[in-house]
Amino acid sequence: MPLASLSTAAREEVRRLLHGPCDPSFLSSLHKALSVDAWSDAARGDAPGDHLLRRLGWLGEILPAADRIFEDPARLSTVHAWAAVTDPSLCLAALVHHTLCLGSMVRLTDEPGERLKRRMEALRSGRVKGTYLITEAGQANSHLATRTRAEFDPDTGEFVLHTPDPQAAKFGSAGTLDVPQTAVVLARLVVDGEDRGVFAFVVDLTGDDGLLPGIEVSSPLGLGALPLDYVLVRFHHVRVPYADWLADGAGVGSDGGFHDPAGSSGRRLQRTLRVGQGLWATMPAVAAATARQSAVQAVNYARQRRTQSSLAPGVPLLAYRTQQRAVLGALADAFALTCAAGGARAVWTDSLAAPMAPAGEGAGAMGFTPWAAVSRPLAAYKAVAVRLAARVTADCQSRCGFSGYLDVNRLAAYHGFHHAFDAAGGDSQLIFYDIGRSLVEEAATAGTVPQAPPVMSPHWWSATAHRHRHGLARHLSGRLRATDPSDPFDTWNPLLEDAGILGELYANALVAEDVARTVDGIRDPYLAQVLQPLAALHGVMAARRWSGSLLAHGTLRPADVQGLTDVADELCDTIVPHLPLLTEAFTHPEDIVAAPLAATDYDTALRATLTWTRGGAR
């Protein structure tokens, strides 16, 4: 059944599922902005930096005003999701530009002055490129031990920003030296010789004539998986005006006295880093969009490609069970990520509406990293989304033969983006370690978990994952009680691997909850009939991946695991008749994707991208 055959109400449900509450006129404007951007650099005559600014400006035009950019999380997420499908490098630049650089100015300032308002508008309009400098390349966990210093000068009221040694150089996408560029730099504030915690400062890196005095950048650092302008940045006694301190309620009085509502350096770091919530909440939407497009292209390839195997010459790839489980499983995982995008957006919307808790209240203690303490669910959403999307895009690549690795089909770029983001934006494995550690310590208060419904139910994996999570937490809690608590390193060192598994399971359970909740909320009976087996297939394929842990802790029996393959095949048979509807709904417009693998006739579309050279007669 084509998408147009659905009722008006059902089509509206599909739109809200994929894009949240974004209205059709906004989606049309977004489509226009990104399709116009398909013009080549040479045709526009732009230098690379100017071209990037032009693209950021187009996106800024359809976002809310600079000081209200976080007031519409669905719009912000959808802009970056479509940008990722169009060009993952553009998406990364835009995420840093909007959610981290501009977002810091919005979130860490109660009443921005005129100077800051002008800077924010310059970023929104694309007159200036924004970047975010937090990571220090010379040491692990630099977020917890920032060494770049911003020392308050009482004589001038300015801050002196300085890199104390080569190991404290900042890593970031700040190598676009041919355009004006502004960074939000995280540095340790020093007032009257005392460490006052880590704050954010707005610092101009370049102007119309290149690097500004006191700014030093390295030669470019190549990163083929996610190409961008990466460099190391060092500061040499750069003067930063008081108005460019994103003080978040802190201040230095006329008498030199320092005050900070955070109350402690740990709490200050959490408040400064809360801008990361916008990035984490947006990543599931980005992951969902690229995963949907990857899965559609893999299904399209499997339906068109005919094999010459001796088993069944001329049969399309999609007839093989192995291919069905892979590409329809990818479609199911893409659907799950789409549900998770809605769940993450809801968490972020609630956090934006809630006031920051007073000092010492409502904040989790920082463990191995600050991320889970800033927001456990949003950090988990980021980590699980990029990891699942990397798996989906990699599987789709491998199932499309050499075509999956051609740059023109985008799958390599999608995989590189999410694979690189496993470490970027808060290291996913460290997030899982931290969440698992907290869950083990909380295990004594865990309640009972209901039994799972039948395996064909969209609720089966959610219930199974929760039961497994609680069982694993209790198991690790028992191991923790048997250790000597006087040495935290010796206590946790042997438990970290299992703690990471527990943290990842928590994140997977969040996604499973979103899937079940989404399917339950579908009102159109036919659409529910289409999506329920997709939801169930995600759960079955997830359980297959988790089978070792599920068996080891007795959550599932061997016979349960052995039966999952038959259930997956039955669900695939149910999904196949609905593929025309699903692929039409999940794909992006042709002039956004511009990938031959998305075409009705892949071979013809690929040949249309080529020119040919014929040798002459000899």
RATAUR-V22824 format. One record per pair of residues at least 24 apart in sequence whose ideal C-beta (glycine too) atoms are under 7 Angstrom apart, sorted by the first residue. I is the first residue (numbers start at 1). GAP is how many residues later the second one is. D is the distance in Angstrom with one decimal. If there is no record, write none. Layout:
i=I gap=GAP d=D
i=I gap=GAP d=D
This chain:
i=1 gap=579 d=6.9
i=1 gap=580 d=5.2
i=2 gap=578 d=6.4
i=2 gap=579 d=6.8
i=2 gap=582 d=6.3
i=3 gap=578 d=6.1
i=3 gap=581 d=4.7
i=3 gap=582 d=5.5
i=6 gap=521 d=6.8
i=7 gap=517 d=6.3
i=9 gap=515 d=6.0
i=10 gap=514 d=3.8
i=10 gap=516 d=6.7
i=10 gap=517 d=4.8
i=13 gap=509 d=6.2
i=13 gap=510 d=6.6
i=13 gap=511 d=5.9
i=13 gap=514 d=5.9
i=14 gap=571 d=5.3
i=17 gap=321 d=6.3
i=17 gap=501 d=6.9
i=18 gap=320 d=6.4
i=19 gap=59 d=5.2
i=20 gap=54 d=3.4
i=20 gap=57 d=7.0
i=20 gap=58 d=6.7
i=20 gap=322 d=6.6
i=20 gap=325 d=6.1
i=21 gap=53 d=5.2
i=22 gap=52 d=5.4
i=22 gap=53 d=5.8
i=22 gap=56 d=5.1
i=26 gap=36 d=6.7
i=26 gap=49 d=6.5
i=29 gap=33 d=4.9
i=30 gap=32 d=5.9
i=30 gap=48 d=6.9
i=30 gap=49 d=6.2
i=30 gap=52 d=5.5
i=31 gap=558 d=5.8
i=31 gap=561 d=6.7
i=33 gap=25 d=4.3
i=33 gap=26 d=6.4
i=33 gap=29 d=6.0
i=34 gap=48 d=5.8
i=34 gap=49 d=6.8
i=34 gap=52 d=4.8
i=34 gap=558 d=5.5
i=35 gap=556 d=4.4
i=35 gap=557 d=6.1
i=38 gap=553 d=6.4
i=38 gap=556 d=6.7
i=47 gap=131 d=5.7
i=49 gap=127 d=4.5
i=49 gap=129 d=4.2
i=49 gap=130 d=3.8
i=50 gap=129 d=6.3
i=52 gap=41 d=6.2
i=52 gap=77 d=6.5
i=52 gap=124 d=6.5
i=53 gap=73 d=4.8
i=53 gap=76 d=5.9
i=53 gap=126 d=5.5
i=54 gap=72 d=6.4
i=55 gap=35 d=5.7
i=56 gap=37 d=6.9
i=56 gap=38 d=6.2
i=56 gap=41 d=5.7
i=56 gap=70 d=4.3
i=56 gap=73 d=6.8
i=57 gap=68 d=5.6
i=57 gap=69 d=2.4
i=59 gap=24 d=6.6
i=59 gap=35 d=5.8
i=60 gap=64 d=4.3
i=60 gap=65 d=5.7
i=60 gap=66 d=5.5
i=63 gap=61 d=6.9
i=66 gap=36 d=6.3
i=66 gap=54 d=3.8
i=66 gap=55 d=5.2
i=66 gap=57 d=6.6
i=66 gap=58 d=4.0
i=67 gap=39 d=6.1
i=67 gap=45 d=6.5
i=67 gap=50 d=6.9
i=67 gap=53 d=6.1
i=69 gap=29 d=6.3
i=69 gap=33 d=6.0
i=69 gap=34 d=6.9
i=69 gap=37 d=6.1
i=70 gap=33 d=6.6
i=70 gap=36 d=5.9
i=70 gap=208 d=6.3
i=70 gap=282 d=6.0
i=73 gap=208 d=6.5
i=73 gap=272 d=5.1
i=73 gap=275 d=5.4
i=73 gap=276 d=5.4
i=74 gap=271 d=6.0
i=76 gap=206 d=6.4
i=77 gap=205 d=4.8
i=77 gap=208 d=3.8
i=77 gap=264 d=6.7
i=77 gap=268 d=6.1
i=78 gap=207 d=6.6
i=80 gap=202 d=5.4
i=80 gap=205 d=7.0
i=80 gap=206 d=5.5
i=81 gap=204 d=4.4
i=81 gap=205 d=5.0
i=81 gap=207 d=6.9
i=81 gap=208 d=3.7
i=82 gap=207 d=6.6
i=82 gap=506 d=7.0
i=82 gap=510 d=6.7
i=84 gap=202 d=4.6
i=84 gap=205 d=5.9
i=84 gap=206 d=5.3
i=84 gap=333 d=6.7
i=85 gap=204 d=5.2
i=85 gap=205 d=6.0
i=85 gap=208 d=5.3
i=85 gap=503 d=5.0
i=85 gap=507 d=6.0
i=85 gap=508 d=6.4
i=86 gap=506 d=5.4
i=88 gap=138 d=6.5
i=88 gap=325 d=4.8
i=88 gap=326 d=6.3
i=88 gap=329 d=3.8
i=89 gap=137 d=6.6
i=89 gap=138 d=5.3
i=89 gap=139 d=5.6
i=91 gap=195 d=6.3
i=92 gap=134 d=6.1
i=92 gap=136 d=5.8
i=92 gap=325 d=7.0
i=93 gap=80 d=6.6
i=93 gap=135 d=6.3
i=95 gap=184 d=6.0
i=95 gap=187 d=6.6
i=96 gap=34 d=6.8
i=96 gap=35 d=5.8
i=96 gap=36 d=5.3
i=96 gap=77 d=6.1
i=97 gap=26 d=6.6
i=97 gap=32 d=6.6
i=97 gap=33 d=4.2
i=99 gap=179 d=4.0
i=99 gap=180 d=4.6
i=99 gap=183 d=6.1
i=100 gap=32 d=3.8
i=100 gap=84 d=6.7
i=100 gap=175 d=6.1
i=100 gap=179 d=6.2
i=101 gap=29 d=3.2
i=101 gap=30 d=6.0
i=101 gap=31 d=5.2
i=101 gap=81 d=7.0
i=101 gap=83 d=4.9
i=102 gap=28 d=5.8
i=103 gap=172 d=4.8
i=103 gap=175 d=5.0
i=104 gap=80 d=4.4
i=104 gap=96 d=5.0
i=104 gap=142 d=5.8
i=104 gap=171 d=4.7
i=105 gap=97 d=6.7
i=105 gap=141 d=6.5
i=107 gap=167 d=6.5
i=107 gap=168 d=4.9
i=108 gap=92 d=5.7
i=108 gap=138 d=3.8
i=108 gap=140 d=4.3
i=108 gap=164 d=6.9
i=108 gap=167 d=6.9
i=109 gap=137 d=5.8
i=110 gap=139 d=6.7
i=113 gap=130 d=5.6
i=115 gap=128 d=4.9
i=116 gap=127 d=6.6
i=119 gap=63 d=6.4
i=119 gap=83 d=6.3
i=123 gap=59 d=6.9
i=127 gap=53 d=6.9
i=128 gap=52 d=4.6
i=128 gap=53 d=6.6
i=128 gap=54 d=5.2
i=129 gap=47 d=5.7
i=129 gap=50 d=5.7
i=129 gap=52 d=4.8
i=130 gap=52 d=5.6
i=131 gap=41 d=5.4
i=131 gap=42 d=5.6
i=131 gap=43 d=4.7
i=131 gap=50 d=6.4
i=131 gap=52 d=4.7
i=132 gap=40 d=6.4
i=132 gap=51 d=6.8
i=132 gap=52 d=5.2
i=133 gap=37 d=4.0
i=133 gap=39 d=4.6
i=133 gap=41 d=6.7
i=133 gap=50 d=5.0
i=133 gap=52 d=4.7
i=133 gap=53 d=6.8
i=133 gap=100 d=5.9
i=134 gap=52 d=4.6
i=135 gap=35 d=6.6
i=135 gap=36 d=4.7
i=136 gap=31 d=7.0
i=136 gap=32 d=5.0
i=136 gap=33 d=6.7
i=136 gap=34 d=6.0
i=137 gap=32 d=5.5
i=137 gap=34 d=4.6
i=137 gap=95 d=5.8
i=138 gap=28 d=6.6
i=138 gap=29 d=2.5
i=138 gap=30 d=6.3
i=138 gap=31 d=6.8
i=139 gap=28 d=5.9
i=141 gap=228 d=6.7
i=143 gap=226 d=6.7
i=143 gap=227 d=5.8
i=144 gap=226 d=6.4
i=146 gap=40 d=5.8
i=146 gap=41 d=6.5
i=146 gap=42 d=5.1
i=146 gap=52 d=4.9
i=147 gap=41 d=6.8
i=148 gap=37 d=7.0
i=148 gap=39 d=4.3
i=148 gap=40 d=6.7
i=148 gap=87 d=6.8
i=149 gap=38 d=6.1
i=149 gap=39 d=5.5
i=149 gap=41 d=5.7
i=150 gap=37 d=4.0
i=150 gap=38 d=6.9
i=150 gap=39 d=5.3
i=150 gap=40 d=7.0
i=150 gap=49 d=6.9
i=150 gap=51 d=5.7
i=150 gap=90 d=6.7
i=151 gap=39 d=4.4
i=152 gap=38 d=6.7
i=152 gap=39 d=4.6
i=152 gap=100 d=5.8
i=154 gap=102 d=5.4
i=157 gap=85 d=4.9
i=158 gap=81 d=5.0
i=158 gap=82 d=6.2
i=158 gap=83 d=5.9
i=158 gap=84 d=6.4
i=159 gap=42 d=6.5
i=159 gap=81 d=4.3
i=159 gap=86 d=6.3
i=160 gap=77 d=5.5
i=160 gap=79 d=6.4
i=161 gap=24 d=6.7
i=161 gap=26 d=6.0
i=161 gap=40 d=6.5
i=161 gap=42 d=6.5
i=161 gap=74 d=4.6
i=161 gap=77 d=4.4
i=161 gap=79 d=5.3
i=162 gap=73 d=5.7
i=162 gap=74 d=6.7
i=162 gap=75 d=5.3
i=163 gap=71 d=4.2
i=163 gap=72 d=4.9
i=169 gap=63 d=4.2
i=169 gap=64 d=6.4
i=169 gap=65 d=4.9
i=170 gap=62 d=6.7
i=170 gap=63 d=4.6
i=171 gap=59 d=6.9
i=171 gap=61 d=5.8
i=172 gap=61 d=6.5
i=173 gap=55 d=4.5
i=173 gap=56 d=5.2
i=173 gap=57 d=5.6
i=174 gap=31 d=5.8
i=174 gap=43 d=6.5
i=174 gap=55 d=6.9
i=174 gap=57 d=5.6
i=174 gap=59 d=5.4
i=175 gap=42 d=6.4
i=175 gap=45 d=5.4
i=175 gap=54 d=3.4
i=175 gap=55 d=6.3
i=175 gap=56 d=4.0
i=176 gap=53 d=4.7
i=177 gap=29 d=5.5
i=177 gap=33 d=5.5
i=177 gap=34 d=6.2
i=179 gap=27 d=7.0
i=180 gap=26 d=6.0
i=180 gap=27 d=5.8
i=180 gap=28 d=6.6
i=181 gap=24 d=4.6
i=181 gap=25 d=4.4
i=186 gap=86 d=6.7
i=191 gap=61 d=5.9
i=191 gap=67 d=4.6
i=192 gap=64 d=6.1
i=195 gap=70 d=6.9
i=196 gap=62 d=5.7
i=196 gap=64 d=6.6
i=197 gap=63 d=6.9
i=197 gap=65 d=7.0
i=197 gap=68 d=4.0
i=197 gap=71 d=3.5
i=197 gap=72 d=6.4
i=198 gap=70 d=6.4
i=198 gap=71 d=5.1
i=198 gap=74 d=5.6
i=199 gap=46 d=6.5
i=199 gap=47 d=6.6
i=199 gap=48 d=6.8
i=199 gap=73 d=6.0
i=200 gap=46 d=4.2
i=200 gap=72 d=5.7
i=201 gap=39 d=5.2
i=201 gap=43 d=5.9
i=201 gap=44 d=5.7
i=201 gap=45 d=6.7
i=202 gap=42 d=4.2
i=202 gap=44 d=6.6
i=203 gap=35 d=6.5
i=203 gap=37 d=6.0
i=203 gap=41 d=7.0
i=214 gap=24 d=3.9
i=223 gap=197 d=6.9
i=225 gap=191 d=3.4
i=225 gap=194 d=6.0
i=225 gap=195 d=4.8
i=226 gap=190 d=5.3
i=226 gap=191 d=5.5
i=226 gap=194 d=4.2
i=248 gap=24 d=6.8
i=261 gap=98 d=6.2
i=262 gap=97 d=5.7
i=263 gap=96 d=2.9
i=263 gap=97 d=5.8
i=264 gap=95 d=6.9
i=266 gap=100 d=5.7
i=267 gap=92 d=5.8
i=267 gap=96 d=5.9
i=269 gap=101 d=5.6
i=270 gap=93 d=5.7
i=270 gap=100 d=6.2
i=270 gap=103 d=5.6
i=270 gap=104 d=5.3
i=271 gap=85 d=6.6
i=273 gap=97 d=5.5
i=273 gap=101 d=5.2
i=274 gap=100 d=5.5
i=276 gap=98 d=6.2
i=276 gap=150 d=6.4
i=277 gap=71 d=5.9
i=277 gap=74 d=6.0
i=277 gap=97 d=6.7
i=277 gap=98 d=5.3
i=277 gap=101 d=5.1
i=279 gap=146 d=5.3
i=280 gap=95 d=7.0
i=280 gap=98 d=4.2
i=280 gap=99 d=5.8
i=280 gap=101 d=6.0
i=280 gap=102 d=3.8
i=281 gap=63 d=4.7
i=281 gap=64 d=6.1
i=281 gap=66 d=6.8
i=281 gap=67 d=3.5
i=281 gap=97 d=5.5
i=281 gap=100 d=6.9
i=283 gap=99 d=4.7
i=283 gap=102 d=5.2
i=283 gap=103 d=6.0
i=283 gap=138 d=7.0
i=283 gap=142 d=7.0
i=284 gap=53 d=6.1
i=284 gap=56 d=4.7
i=284 gap=57 d=4.2
i=284 gap=60 d=4.5
i=284 gap=97 d=5.2
i=284 gap=101 d=4.1
i=285 gap=56 d=4.0
i=287 gap=50 d=5.1
i=287 gap=98 d=4.0
i=287 gap=99 d=5.9
i=287 gap=101 d=6.9
i=287 gap=102 d=3.6
i=287 gap=131 d=6.2
i=288 gap=46 d=6.4
i=288 gap=49 d=3.9
i=288 gap=50 d=4.3
i=288 gap=53 d=4.6
i=290 gap=99 d=6.0
i=290 gap=103 d=6.6
i=290 gap=124 d=4.3
i=291 gap=42 d=6.5
i=291 gap=43 d=3.9
i=291 gap=46 d=5.2
i=291 gap=98 d=4.8
i=291 gap=101 d=4.4
i=291 gap=102 d=6.7
i=292 gap=42 d=4.3
i=292 gap=46 d=6.7
i=292 gap=294 d=4.2
i=293 gap=294 d=6.5
i=293 gap=295 d=5.7
i=293 gap=300 d=6.2
i=294 gap=36 d=6.7
i=294 gap=98 d=5.9
i=294 gap=99 d=4.7
i=294 gap=102 d=4.3
i=294 gap=117 d=5.6
i=294 gap=120 d=5.6
i=295 gap=32 d=6.6
i=295 gap=35 d=4.1
i=295 gap=36 d=4.3
i=295 gap=39 d=4.5
i=295 gap=97 d=6.5
i=295 gap=101 d=6.2
i=295 gap=291 d=6.9
i=296 gap=287 d=4.8
i=296 gap=290 d=5.1
i=296 gap=291 d=4.5
i=296 gap=302 d=6.7
i=297 gap=99 d=6.6
i=297 gap=112 d=6.6
i=297 gap=114 d=6.8
i=297 gap=298 d=6.4
i=297 gap=300 d=3.9
i=297 gap=301 d=5.3
i=298 gap=29 d=4.4
i=298 gap=32 d=5.8
i=298 gap=98 d=3.9
i=298 gap=101 d=5.3
i=298 gap=102 d=5.8
i=299 gap=28 d=5.1
i=299 gap=32 d=6.3
i=299 gap=280 d=6.3
i=299 gap=284 d=5.7
i=300 gap=283 d=6.7
i=300 gap=297 d=6.2
i=300 gap=298 d=6.4
i=300 gap=302 d=6.8
i=301 gap=99 d=4.7
i=301 gap=102 d=6.5
i=301 gap=296 d=5.7
i=301 gap=301 d=6.3
i=302 gap=25 d=5.1
i=302 gap=97 d=6.8
i=304 gap=298 d=5.4
i=321 gap=248 d=5.9
i=323 gap=76 d=6.4
i=324 gap=248 d=4.4
i=325 gap=243 d=5.5
i=325 gap=247 d=6.6
i=326 gap=69 d=5.6
i=326 gap=73 d=5.1
i=327 gap=69 d=7.0
i=327 gap=72 d=5.7
i=328 gap=209 d=6.5
i=328 gap=244 d=5.1
i=328 gap=247 d=5.5
i=329 gap=208 d=6.3
i=329 gap=212 d=4.3
i=330 gap=62 d=4.8
i=330 gap=65 d=5.6
i=330 gap=66 d=5.5
i=331 gap=203 d=6.8
i=331 gap=251 d=6.4
i=332 gap=202 d=4.9
i=332 gap=205 d=4.0
i=332 gap=206 d=4.0
i=332 gap=209 d=6.4
i=333 gap=55 d=5.9
i=333 gap=59 d=5.1
i=333 gap=205 d=5.7
i=333 gap=208 d=6.9
i=334 gap=58 d=6.2
i=334 gap=252 d=6.7
i=335 gap=199 d=4.9
i=335 gap=200 d=6.8
i=335 gap=203 d=6.5
i=336 gap=175 d=5.4
i=336 gap=179 d=5.1
i=336 gap=202 d=4.3
i=337 gap=48 d=6.0
i=337 gap=51 d=6.1
i=337 gap=52 d=6.3
i=339 gap=175 d=4.1
i=339 gap=176 d=4.6
i=339 gap=179 d=4.2
i=340 gap=41 d=6.3
i=340 gap=45 d=6.1
i=340 gap=171 d=4.5
i=340 gap=174 d=4.9
i=342 gap=172 d=6.4
i=342 gap=176 d=6.6
i=343 gap=167 d=6.5
i=343 gap=171 d=3.8
i=344 gap=34 d=6.4
i=344 gap=37 d=4.1
i=347 gap=30 d=5.1
i=347 gap=31 d=5.8
i=348 gap=30 d=6.3
i=351 gap=24 d=6.5
i=364 gap=74 d=7.0
i=367 gap=67 d=4.6
i=367 gap=70 d=5.5
i=368 gap=62 d=5.7
i=368 gap=65 d=5.4
i=368 gap=66 d=5.1
i=369 gap=57 d=7.0
i=369 gap=58 d=7.0
i=369 gap=61 d=4.5
i=369 gap=62 d=6.7
i=369 gap=65 d=5.5
i=371 gap=55 d=4.2
i=371 gap=60 d=5.1
i=371 gap=63 d=6.8
i=372 gap=59 d=5.9
i=372 gap=62 d=4.0
i=372 gap=63 d=5.2
i=372 gap=66 d=6.6
i=376 gap=59 d=6.0
i=377 gap=133 d=6.4
i=379 gap=47 d=6.0
i=379 gap=52 d=4.8
i=380 gap=51 d=6.7
i=380 gap=55 d=5.9
i=380 gap=126 d=6.0
i=380 gap=127 d=3.9
i=380 gap=130 d=5.9
i=381 gap=129 d=6.5
i=382 gap=43 d=6.2
i=382 gap=44 d=6.4
i=383 gap=45 d=3.6
i=383 gap=48 d=4.5
i=383 gap=49 d=6.1
i=383 gap=124 d=5.9
i=384 gap=120 d=6.9
i=384 gap=123 d=3.6
i=384 gap=124 d=6.1
i=384 gap=127 d=6.0
i=386 gap=32 d=4.6
i=386 gap=35 d=4.3
i=386 gap=36 d=5.6
i=386 gap=42 d=6.4
i=387 gap=35 d=6.0
i=387 gap=41 d=5.8
i=389 gap=29 d=4.2
i=390 gap=25 d=6.1
i=390 gap=28 d=4.0
i=390 gap=29 d=4.6
i=390 gap=32 d=6.5
i=393 gap=25 d=6.3
i=400 gap=197 d=6.5
i=403 gap=194 d=6.1
i=408 gap=187 d=6.4
i=408 gap=188 d=6.2
i=408 gap=201 d=5.8
i=409 gap=186 d=4.7
i=409 gap=187 d=6.3
i=409 gap=188 d=4.4
i=410 gap=183 d=7.0
i=410 gap=185 d=5.1
i=429 gap=71 d=6.1
i=431 gap=72 d=6.8
i=432 gap=68 d=4.4
i=432 gap=71 d=3.3
i=432 gap=72 d=4.7
i=433 gap=63 d=5.7
i=433 gap=66 d=5.5
i=433 gap=67 d=4.9
i=433 gap=70 d=6.2
i=434 gap=69 d=6.8
i=435 gap=68 d=3.5
i=435 gap=71 d=5.4
i=436 gap=63 d=3.3
i=436 gap=64 d=5.7
i=436 gap=65 d=7.0
i=436 gap=66 d=3.7
i=436 gap=67 d=3.6
i=437 gap=55 d=6.7
i=437 gap=62 d=5.2
i=439 gap=34 d=4.9
i=439 gap=63 d=5.5
i=439 gap=67 d=6.2
i=440 gap=33 d=5.8
i=440 gap=36 d=4.5
i=440 gap=37 d=5.3
i=440 gap=40 d=5.7
i=440 gap=59 d=6.2
i=440 gap=62 d=6.8
i=443 gap=30 d=4.1
i=443 gap=31 d=5.2
i=443 gap=34 d=3.8
i=444 gap=33 d=6.5
i=446 gap=24 d=5.1
i=446 gap=27 d=6.3
i=455 gap=85 d=6.8
i=455 gap=112 d=5.4
i=456 gap=80 d=5.6
i=456 gap=111 d=6.4
i=457 gap=79 d=6.5
i=458 gap=57 d=6.4
i=458 gap=58 d=5.4
i=458 gap=61 d=4.6
i=458 gap=74 d=5.4
i=458 gap=77 d=3.7
i=458 gap=78 d=5.2
i=459 gap=57 d=4.8
i=460 gap=76 d=6.9
i=460 gap=79 d=5.5
i=461 gap=51 d=4.8
i=461 gap=77 d=7.0
i=461 gap=78 d=2.6
i=461 gap=81 d=5.7
i=461 gap=82 d=6.1
i=462 gap=47 d=6.8
i=462 gap=50 d=3.8
i=462 gap=51 d=5.3
i=462 gap=54 d=4.7
i=464 gap=79 d=6.5
i=464 gap=91 d=6.5
i=465 gap=40 d=6.3
i=465 gap=43 d=5.7
i=465 gap=44 d=4.2
i=465 gap=47 d=5.1
i=466 gap=43 d=5.5
i=467 gap=88 d=5.8
i=468 gap=37 d=6.3
i=468 gap=82 d=5.9
i=468 gap=85 d=6.5
i=468 gap=87 d=4.1
i=469 gap=33 d=6.7
i=469 gap=36 d=4.8
i=469 gap=37 d=6.0
i=469 gap=40 d=5.7
i=471 gap=82 d=5.2
i=471 gap=84 d=6.0
i=472 gap=30 d=5.2
i=472 gap=33 d=6.6
i=472 gap=81 d=5.8
i=473 gap=29 d=6.0
i=475 gap=78 d=6.4
i=476 gap=26 d=6.4
i=501 gap=48 d=6.2
i=508 gap=34 d=6.4
i=512 gap=27 d=6.5
i=530 gap=48 d=4.7
i=530 gap=51 d=6.3
i=530 gap=52 d=6.9
i=533 gap=38 d=4.8
i=533 gap=41 d=4.3
i=533 gap=42 d=5.3
i=534 gap=41 d=6.1
i=536 gap=35 d=5.6
i=537 gap=31 d=6.4
i=537 gap=34 d=4.4
i=537 gap=38 d=6.7
i=540 gap=24 d=5.4
i=540 gap=27 d=5.3
i=540 gap=28 d=4.9
i=540 gap=31 d=6.6
i=541 gap=27 d=6.6
